[in-house]
């Protein structure tokens, strides 16, 4: 009877652990993870520019609406007023990446990371840029940097990890040809 109770307890714990894992994944998928969420995820706790600059707030709204060109115009003006704000350059990178202006986006992400090397949002989005341009090794390097920055995990790390997994699955599903083999 005691042995049976221990087995039941172990099964219950394993079942609960599995259920918690599923709930965590559902929570991750249901949580807001748009650009505005990751944009302000730098490394420090100074007040967000979104509480002090109306153009920045408008730019975030344009991004949420998918109007990246309008966001770029607004953010360019914000960057002139706040040339040392990593969040601004991160969103400039994001907006340009969405418009497939990859070289310009890279410049903005690099600027964001030069201002704040621990800016989790910039690392995530830079990793996504590398996936967009087929540079999986560089994307994985950004994931490693996020792993070091996010001691107990963070949304940026989880989001990039998922994007990398999806990228690898898409690549594995492609037919093998001379161009994909190289």
C-alpha positions in Angstrom: 0.0 0.0 0.0 2.8 2.4 0.9 4.7 1.6 -2.3 1.5 2.1 -4.3 1.0 5.5 -2.7 4.6 6.6 -3.6 4.1 5.6 -7.2 0.8 7.5 -7.3 2.6 10.6 -5.8 5.3 10.4 -8.4 2.8 10.0 -11.2 0.9 13.0 -9.9 4.0 15.2 -9.6 5.0 14.2 -13.2 1.5 15.0 -14.5 1.5 18.3 -12.7 4.9 19.1 -14.0 3.8 18.4 -17.6 0.7 20.4 -17.1 2.6 23.4 -15.8 4.9 23.1 -18.8 2.0 23.2 -21.2 0.4 26.1 -19.3 3.7 28.0 -19.5 3.8 27.5 -23.3 0.2 28.6 -23.6 1.0 31.7 -21.5 4.0 32.5 -23.7 1.9 32.2 -26.9 -0.9 34.3 -25.5 1.2 37.0 -23.9 1.6 40.2 -25.8 4.9 40.1 -27.6 4.7 42.8 -30.2 7.3 45.4 -30.9 6.2 47.7 -28.1 6.7 45.0 -25.5 10.3 44.1 -26.5 11.2 47.7 -27.5 11.5 48.9 -23.9 13.3 45.8 -22.7 16.7 47.3 -22.2 19.0 46.6 -19.3 18.2 49.4 -16.9 15.2 50.7 -15.0 15.3 54.4 -16.1 12.0 55.9 -17.1 10.8 54.8 -20.5 10.9 57.4 -23.3 7.3 56.3 -24.0 6.3 58.2 -20.9 8.0 61.5 -22.0 7.9 61.7 -25.8 4.6 61.9 -27.7 6.2 61.1 -31.1 7.6 57.9 -29.6 4.2 56.9 -28.4 2.7 57.7 -31.9 5.5 55.6 -33.5 4.7 52.6 -31.3 1.1 52.9 -32.4 2.1 53.1 -36.1 4.2 50.0 -35.6 1.3 48.2 -33.9 -0.8 49.1 -37.0 1.9 47.9 -39.4 2.6 51.4 -40.7 6.4 51.1 -40.5 7.2 54.0 -42.8 5.2 56.4 -40.7 6.9 55.0 -37.6 10.3 55.6 -39.1 9.5 59.2 -39.8 8.4 59.7 -36.2 11.3 57.8 -34.7 13.8 59.7 -36.8 12.6 62.9 -35.2 12.7 61.3 -31.8 16.3 60.1 -32.4 17.4 63.6 -33.1 16.0 64.7 -29.7 17.2 61.6 -27.9 20.4 60.4 -29.7 21.4 58.3 -26.7 18.3 56.2 -26.3 18.7 52.6 -27.3 14.9 52.0 -27.4 14.5 54.5 -30.2 17.2 52.9 -32.3 15.8 49.4 -31.6 12.5 50.4 -32.9 14.1 52.1 -35.9 15.8 48.8 -36.6 12.5 46.9 -36.1 10.6 49.1 -38.5 13.3 49.0 -41.2 13.6 45.2 -40.8 9.8 44.9 -41.4 10.2 46.9 -44.6 13.2 44.6 -45.5 15.7 47.4 -45.3 18.1 45.0 -43.7 21.3 47.0 -43.9 19.6 50.1 -42.4 18.0 47.9 -39.7 21.4 46.4 -38.9 22.9 49.9 -38.4 20.1 50.8 -36.0 20.4 47.6 -34.0 24.2 48.1 -33.7 23.6 51.6 -32.5 21.1 50.5 -29.9 23.5 47.9 -28.6 26.4 50.3 -28.6 24.3 52.5 -26.3 23.0 49.6 -24.2 24.9 46.3 -24.7 22.4 44.6 -22.5 19.3 45.7 -24.4 17.4 42.4 -24.6 14.9 43.7 -27.2 17.7 44.7 -29.6 19.4 41.3 -29.2 16.2 39.6 -30.0 15.4 41.7 -33.0 19.0 41.5 -34.3 18.7 37.7 -34.1 15.5 37.9 -36.1 17.2 40.0 -38.7 19.9 37.4 -39.0 17.2 34.8 -39.5 15.6 37.0 -42.2 19.0 37.1 -44.0 19.8 33.4 -43.6 22.6 33.8 -41.0 21.5 31.2 -38.5 24.9 31.1 -36.7 24.7 34.8 -35.9 21.1 34.4 -34.8 22.2 31.7 -32.4 25.0 33.9 -31.1 22.3 36.5 -30.2 20.3 33.8 -28.4 23.5 32.9 -26.4 23.8 36.6 -25.5 20.2 36.7 -24.3 20.8 33.5 -22.4 23.6 35.2 -20.5 21.4 38.3 -19.9 18.3 36.5 -18.9 19.4 34.5 -15.8 15.9 33.0 -15.2 14.8 33.4 -18.8 12.9 36.3 -20.4 10.4 36.8 -23.1 13.0 38.0 -25.6 15.0 34.8 -25.2 11.9 32.6 -25.5 10.7 34.5 -28.6 14.1 34.3 -30.4 14.5 30.6 -29.4 11.1 29.8 -31.0 11.9 31.8 -34.1 15.2 29.8 -34.5 13.4 26.5 -34.0 10.8 27.5 -36.6 13.6 28.6 -39.0 15.4 25.3 -38.6 12.1 23.4 -39.2 11.4 25.4 -42.4 15.0 24.8 -43.6 14.7 21.0 -42.9 11.4 20.9 -44.9 13.0 22.4 -48.0 13.9 20.0 -50.7 17.6 19.4 -50.9 19.1 21.0 -54.0 22.5 22.2 -55.1 21.6 25.8 -53.9 20.3 24.8 -50.5 23.2 22.3 -49.9 25.8 25.0 -50.2 
